[in-house]
């Protein structure tokens, strides 16, 4: 087969080490992933007081403050 006359080698920049992203507020789907639980379980844990209640952010959606989740889980 051999060398293709239009072949071009592209040097891609190396990926830099990015600082880890801090978690602020999370949706229920993100919370489910982080805690490995279903939405029904998350809602049950809120009702039982195992997790704090979510907050309504200016866009109107419900979000949990991650620092409060960590505090509740640690305490």
Phi, psi and omega in degrees: 000298173090196185279130177277126185297339181257006180294136180232135176267129181246125175268112179273143178293147177289145178288134179272157177285112179271147177294142179298143181280129177283142180269126178257277180244140183235148176281171179294325180293320177293319179298320177300316179294315183294325182260359181053054182219160178278166178298321179298320179294318179300313180298319177298316180297325176293314180300323181277353178087006178288332178234151177289162177287149178286163177249149175269119180272168186307332179286350178098354180271158179270136178219150175259138175280118186301323179299324178289324177297312180299318180297316181294319181290328179282335190267000000 
